[in-house]
Amino acid sequence: MFTENTWYRYQYSRMEIKNVNKDILDWLEEIIEENNGRIEKKEWKSKYNSYVVYDYEPFCTDGFEINLTISSYDEMYLYFIKYLYDEKVNTIDYLNACIAR
């Protein structure tokens, strides 16, 4: 006998990562793939005009932010991907601050 909640076990969890740096985008895509994640949506959104959103990389990427929607069958994979991304960004910021001194 099936219960109402059995279908939740197969439902994917989603997370959105906004304003990804273009320089670490390839690294992030590899990390998502290695950790049982999948990129559901990748979009380039204009910082100046909210109506301009591309689902492909525009010719000139200045003035655009990259947003990713990722999914996984287990929520913990998404939290781990987010942790790795935050640590990478914090390390880059720290090293840039060291260089600026």
Sequence and secondary structure as in RCSB ss.txt:
>XXXX:A:sequence
MFTENTWYRYQYSRMEIKNVNKDILDWLEEIIEENNGRIEKKEWKSKYNSYVVYDYEPFCTDGFEINLTISSYDE
MYLYFIKYLYDEKVNTIDYLNACIAR
>XXXX:A:secstr
   GGGGGGG  EEEEEEEE GGGHHHHHHHHHHTT EEEEEEEEESS TT EESS  S  TTEEEEEEEEESSH
HHHHHHHHHHHHHHHHHHHHHHHHH 
